Amino acid sequence: MRAVVLGGSIAGLLAAQALTDHVDEVLVVERDRLPEGPVRRPGVPQSAHLHALLSRGLREIEQLLPRFAADLAAAGSRVFDFCADTAIYNPSGWGVRFPSPLKIHGASRLLMESVLRERVRAHPKVVLSTGRAVVGLVGDTTTVTGVRLHATPAPVDADLVVDATGRGSRADHWLAELGCPPVPQAVVDAHVGYASRQYDIPERHSADWHACYVQLAAPHRPRGAVLAPIEGNRWIVSLLGVTAHRPTRAEDDFLDFVRSLPTPAIANALTEATPLTPVVTTHTTGNHRRYVELAHSQPTNLIRLGDAVCSLNPVYAQGMSTAAAGAALLARCCRAQRHGTDLARRFHRQLAHITDWAWQPTTAGDLSWPTTEGGPPTPFQRLIIRYTHHVFAGATKSPHVQRSVLDVLHLLRPPRSLLAPSTVTHTLGSHLRAPRTGAHRG
């Protein structure tokens, strides 16, 4: 039995690993020629920006590839406690900090993908076919039997196909050619722009944090930024701006933007830091979801994974982790599969629950901006947005509330967990208490 995975990025590599116990061969088809080591390539233009592998994502990858975290650390990533070592300036102020088990790896997207690629390509069942573009599918509305490649006369036969081609997936077009009806879709785009560059970490840097995150806050704070350590004793700094406040690629504008933030924490850190790279920008940040679980007449052996199903605003840093959770789910579905032909249907229905955990808070946050495409928010969403303001305020005073917020961010608990009685009690009670010592340590 052969599985063909379309796309050799993080989602595709994890899907390939997930399938190794269940098929005879996994062929990964990638348009780019994959490099050796952590090198940029055309198919991942966003690799110059900050990426974070959250606790849920790391846990799921470890299930597929034991000791992946150790390999990442050996390659140079910097491991730290996200809750204790990240200064988070949320819409209400500095979140409280305290020790937690929420470990995170400070590493570039390039390093994470490189370590993952070397682990997956070492598996004897995995074959990476690079420099080959997919141009279509072969089959009908019930079954995909192969994949058509550019400048290749004969299709590649496949018993199972996984679409992991990312935001630009052409699967909807290919399926329309086979006679499949359109898949319901939704777009929520706050028109956030990014500008990123890397700096060396100055020897005299003495702040008591490893990373600093100044969050956007609708409607009064349309600028934010993230500074985080990566391999090679470097910082990566990503600036965030909404609509007219999107940062430019002009080098002279970069520090001016940082100085315009509501806290000088990042500006102070960069005072003696030397820039190492040019400024890189992107405006491709909208949330786009394909409701495959609701579609009719879809092939029973076509799996969609990662950004090919749901691409999220990168400001929430949940893309890689949702892809990892989807790949781990694929492995579980394959183990549970008997002789039925409902693998894709069962997978996409269960994937929808994972996707909801990220989609709900991400789109609610983006719909807070009056200029967001895909709005306005529903009355229920407006209620959730108002409650979230109270939660952020509580996170500046209560460790319980802050941990609840971070658990949702790290995809460890669903968004509805913020409505748990204990969290509501701490959220409301925090308004009656004075701020905790050490809440402002940015």
N, C-alpha and C positions, 0 to 999 in steps of 0.2 A: 504494500500500500504506500502510495506517495502523496505527501502533502506539499503544496507549493505556497510559500509565503511571499507575498508581494510587499517589498520594502525591507531594507536592511538596517533601519535605524533601531532605536531602543525597543519600540513596540514589536517590530518584526523579529528582532533577535530573541526577545523574551518568548514570543509565540513559538518560534522554532524550538527553543529549549523545552517549552511546555509539551510539545508534541513528540519528543524523542522517545518516550516510553510507549507510544501508542501507534507508531507507523514504522515502516521499514526505511523510509528515506524522507528527509526534509530538504527541499530545494528552496533556498532563499534567493529571490530575484531582485536585484538592486540596480537602479539606473546609474548611480555613480560608480566610479571605480574606487572601492574602499581602500583607504590608506593604511599604512602600518603606523600604529601609534596615534596619539591625540593630535590629529591634523585636521584643519577645517576642510570642508568639501561643499560643493554647490548645493547639494540637496538638503542641507541643514543650515540655511542662512541665519537662523535664530541662535546658533551655537555661540555667537559672540556675547550673548546676554546671560544674565545670571540664571542658573537653574538650581533647583533644590530637590533632592530625593528625600521625601518626607518619611516619617517613621513607618507608616503603613506600606509605602512603596519598598523600603529597604527590607521589611519583614517578608513581603511577598517574594522579592527576588531571592532572598536567602532560602526560601522553600524550594525554589527552582534551581538555584545555584548555591549550594552551601559554601560558606566562607567567602562569598562575594565581598562582604564588608571588609574582611581582612585583606583581600587582594587590593581593594580600593585604597585602604590605609597604607599598604606597602608601596603602592604607586605614588603616594605623596599627599593623599587627602588629609585634611585637618579635621579631627573628630572633636565635637564639642556638644555641650548640653544646650539644646535649643532654648529651653525655658530659662535657664540660669545665665547663659552667656550671650543671649541676643537681647539687645535693648530695643524694645518695640514701642514706638510712639504712635499710639492708636488715636482714633478721633477724639478721645477725651483726655489724653495725656500719656504718661509713661506707664506701661503695664508693669505690675509687680514681677519680680524675678526671684527664683528659688530653685533649688536642685530638683531635677526630675529625671525620669528614664527616657526622655525624648532626645535621643542622640541623633546628630545629623553630621553628614560629611561635607566639609567645605572643599568642593572640587568643581572644576569646570565641566561643562557638558561634554567637551571633547575627551576629557580623561575618563569620565564615567562610561561613555559609549565605547571607548577604546578597550577598557578593561573587560566590559561585557562582551564585546566582539571577540576578543581573544579566548574567552572562556567558552563561548558558544561554538565558534568555528573549530574548536578542538574536539568536539563530539564527533565520533565516527559516522553518525547518521546524518550529520548536517553538511550540506554542500552550499557554498556561497557562489552564486553566479552574478558577477558584477559587470557594469557597463552595458546592461541590457534593459531596454525600456519596454514595459508592458503596454500593449495597445488595445487589448480586448480580451473577452472571455469566449469560450466555446461551450455550447450546451443549450439548455432551454430554461423555461421558467421553474422547473423542478430540480434540475441537476446541472452542475458545472462539470464538464468533462475535461477541460483543458484551458490553457492560457496562451494567448497569441502575443508574440514578441516582435518588436520592430526588426525589419530586415531578416526575419527568419521564416521561411516558407511553411514549415510544419509547426503546428501548435505543440506545446509541452503538455503531455497528458498529466492529469491530476485527479486523485480521488477526493481530495479535500483542498480547498483554497482559502487562504487567510489574507484579507486585505488590510495591510498595515502601512498604507502609503501616505498617511497623514492628512493634514488639512486639505491638500489638493487632490484628494481621492477622486478618481474618475469612475468609481464603481457604479454610481447612479446612471451614468451615460452608458456604460457597458451593459448593465442589466436591462436598460430600455431597449437596446439593440436585440436582446434576447426575448423581448416581449413582456418584461416584468413591469407592473405599474409603479408609479413614483412612490418613494418613501416619504412619510410626513417629516417635515423639518422645522426647526426654529432657529432664529438668529437674534442674539441680543448683543449689541455692539455699543460700548460706551465711548468708542473712538479714543482709546488710550494710546499714547505713543511712548516709545522707549528710546533712550540713548545710553550706551554703555561704553566703558573703557576700563582698562586694567591699570593698576598702580603697584609700585613696590610698597611693602609694609615698612615704614620708617622704624629704625632701631629704637627711637625714643617714644614710640607710641605707648601711652600708659593708661588708656581708658580701661575700665574694668569689664569690658565686653569684647567678644570676638566678632560679632556682627551687629549691625544697626539697621533697623527697618522703620522708616518714616512713612506711615500709611497715608493713602489718599482718604479724604473725608468729604463726602458730598453734603451740602453743595458749596461749602465755604473754603475747602482746601483742595484745589485741583492739581496740586503738585506733591510729589513724594519721591522717595529714593530708597535703595537698598545697598548696603555695603556689606560684603561678606568675604571671608578668606577663601582662597583656593590654593592649589598646589604651587610650589615654587616660591613660597613666601610672598605671595601676591594678594592684593585685593581686587575684586571685581565690583564696580560701582555701576548700578543701573538706575537712571533717572526715569521717573514716571510722570506723565502729564496728560490731562484730559482736554480734548478738542484744541482750543486756541493756546493752551498751555503745554502742548506737546513739545518736548525738547528737540533742538536741532542738532545737526552733526558738526556745527561750527565749534572748534576747540575753545575759542574765547568765550562762548556761551556756557560751557559746561560748568565751570566753577561759579559763574554768576547764578546759574540755576540752583546749584547746591546752597549758595548763600541765601537764596530766597525762601528756603524751607523754614517751617515754624520753629525749628530747633537748630542750633549751630553744631550739633554733635558730629555730623558727617563732615561739615566744612572744617571744623577744628582738626579732625583726623587727617584730612587731606592737605593740611597746611604745609607739611614737610615731605609729602609723598610725591614721588616722581612718576608721571604718566609713562606707561610702557607701550600703549597701543593707540591707534587712532580712535576717534569716536564713531561708533556704529549705531544706526537708528533703524527702527521698524515701526510700522503702523498697523501691522497685521495682528490684531489682538482680540478680535471679536469672538464671542461664544457661538459656536455652531453645532447644533445637535441633530443627528438623524435618528428618528424613532424607528429603528429597524424592527424592534419587538412588536410594533403595531402594523407592520407592512404585510400585505397579502401577496401570495404567489411569488415567494422568494425561494431561490435554490436551497435545498436542505443541507448542502455541503459547502456553503459559502459563509465564512465567519468574517465579521468586521471588528476591528480592534483598535484601541488607542484613538488618536485624533481622527481616524477615518470614520469613527462613530460619533465622537464628541470632542471638539476642540474647545479649550477653555481659555479665558483671559489669563495670560501668563503671570499677571500680578499676584495671583493666588497660589502659584507654584505647585499646582496639583496635577499637571499633565502627565509627567513621567510616572507618578505614583498610581494614577488611575489606570495607566497602561499596564503597569506591573500587576495591579489587582486583577485586571482583565485577563492577563496571561495566566496567572495562577488559577483563575476560575476556569479557563479553557482546559487546563490540566485536570482539574477536578471533574469537569463534565465528561472528558474523554474516559476517565477511570470509571465513571458511573454508566457510560454508554454500553448497551448490550448489543442487540441486533436490530434496534430501531433505526429510523432514518430522520430522527427529530433533533439531531445534535445542534444545528444552527438555531432552531427555534428555542430550545431549552437554554442554550447559551445566552442568546440575546435577551430573553426574558429575565434571566438572573443578572446579566450585566446591567440592565436598566436600573436595578436597585443600587448597584455600586455607582453608576453614573449620577443618580439622583443625589447622593451624598455630596458630590462636588458641584453639580449643576445648580442646586437650589440656593446655597449661600452665595455662589459666584454671581449668578444672574440677579439675585436680590440686591447685592451690593452694587452692581453696575446699573440697575434700574433706579438707583437713588439719584442718578444724574438726570436732569430734565432733558438733556440732549441725546440720551441713549436711543439708538435704533432698536425697535422691538418692544418699546413701551407704549403707553405708560404702565406702571405696575398696577396690578389688581388691588382691590381693597384689602384682601388678605395679605398680599405682599407688602402693602404700605404699613399694615399693622406689625408685620415681622420686622420691617426696617426700623420702625419706631422703637420696638422692643430691643433690637440690636444696639441702638444707641445707649440704652440703659445697661446692657451687658458690657459694652466697652468701658463705660464709666465704672462699673463694678470691677472690671479687670485691672483698674489702676489702684485698687484698694484690697481686693480679696484674692488670695492665692487660689481658692476653690474656683472662682469665676474665671480667672486667667487660665487655669489648667483646663477648664471645660471648653473655653474658646480654642485653645491650642489643640485639644484632642479632636475637635471638629476640623480645624485646619489640616491636621495630619491624617485625616480620614480614618481615625480610630473609633469615632463615635458619629452617629448621624446628626444632622442639624437639629432634629427635634429634641435631642438630649439637652439642649440649652433651655428647654421648657421643663426639665425635671424639677420636682419640688425643691430639692436641695439647692439647685443652681438658682432658681427664682428667688428663694429665700435669701441666699447670699447676695444676689444682685440687688434686691430691694434693700436689704439690711446694710449694704455697703454705703448707701447714700446717707446713712445716719452716723457713720463712723468717720473719724479723721483719717487722712491718707496715712498709709503705713510708712514707717521709716525705710528709706531705700527705694521707694517707688520711682523716684526720679534719679536715675543713675546714668543717664546717657552722656 
